[in-house]
């Protein structure tokens, strides 16, 4: 009964003194029976962790390119995609007659990196199916034939429209890669396989679009190269056959076309490599979060229960404050727009903390350009660590939109003299 009464009092006071959405405390009046206390000295321990992989087959935008990050090292992005029919029982006319050209087009959306560095890409035909029922991750390979069916070296141009000679039209900015005539002839000869999408994707399983150089083999200087993202579901993202001088047929890439991104990176010689290998001499004052399945930061609160040494407390507010290390933003290396904190459970699975479901205005995680900080309200999670017999397996700090955006963040660790990561707790003693 004493436990029931005590718990009832605790939950009542939690409701009474919990955070508003704007971070203020309630009630607004002074209750003489309770006193508010503040603590920002509890330990916060950080650890750089390699991201194994992330799921990349559910995105709208798909990146392609190679960029040499001056802090994180080289990073590359490639695209696997099916090509779909725009109808059934497609008739391209007499086989092998009248083929003018076959062109792959991709609709630009964003660019990250040096906009003046030429990019060299190749296109391969897949020799292995992309399965609609399979979840695809950033470290997965799908087999392709060894000989490329197209290539292009270009400087990404996301501003200027493109003139189309075929019909003298003008389209918004996009990439055009001419594919080999022999591959176009193969498509023109596939009349029996143009009955429906199932038949066609069995015949031509898809395309692999990648850079000529790789993350592990590039001559790009640090801070050069770029990653371009494409809207693969756009009407401009097609494979078009031009034939008989005046005819064309658009094979489409749409929401029904299976596709995914593959990422590769090389940390050789970086401080990140030293962190991952626990090498003496690593810079212990910083930690790293990189999108595109590079790194995340593990966070633990080893002495959080010290808060209850003087008796039962009610956590009014618990704000994790994360600051960008000064000088780590290069010419193109902007911090991640939004981070997410995930709780690690007893199975090692990452799950959202209860505070997340209060909404982003309460939970936080957005980057503040003025203060160069991210802030998270995690009062409910801290309460669970104190009173729900929940073991602190840690939390992961990860990039939001990690499959789409190439940004990264270098943050201050617990040892940073100017940008120390802090857990700011406001609490009441009972």
Protein Blocks (a to p, Z undefined) as FASTA:
>chain_A
ZZmmmmmmmmmmmmmmmccfkopacdfbdcfkbccdddfkbccdddddddfbdcfklcfb
dcedddddfklopaddddddddddfbehiaebjehihpabdcdddddfbdcdjfkbccdd
dddddfbdcdfkbccdfkbccdddfbdcbdcdddddfkbccddfklopacdddddddddf
klmmmmmmmmmmmmbmmlmmmmmnbdcdddfbdfklccbdehiacdddddfkbmklccdd
deehlaccdddddfklgcdddddddfehiaklmmmnopghiafkbccddehhiadcdddd
fklmmmmmnoccddfbdcddddddehiacfklccdfbdcdddddfkopacddfklmnojk
lngopacfklopacddfkkmmmmmmmnopacebjcdddehklmpmcdcddddfklmklcc
cdddddddZZ
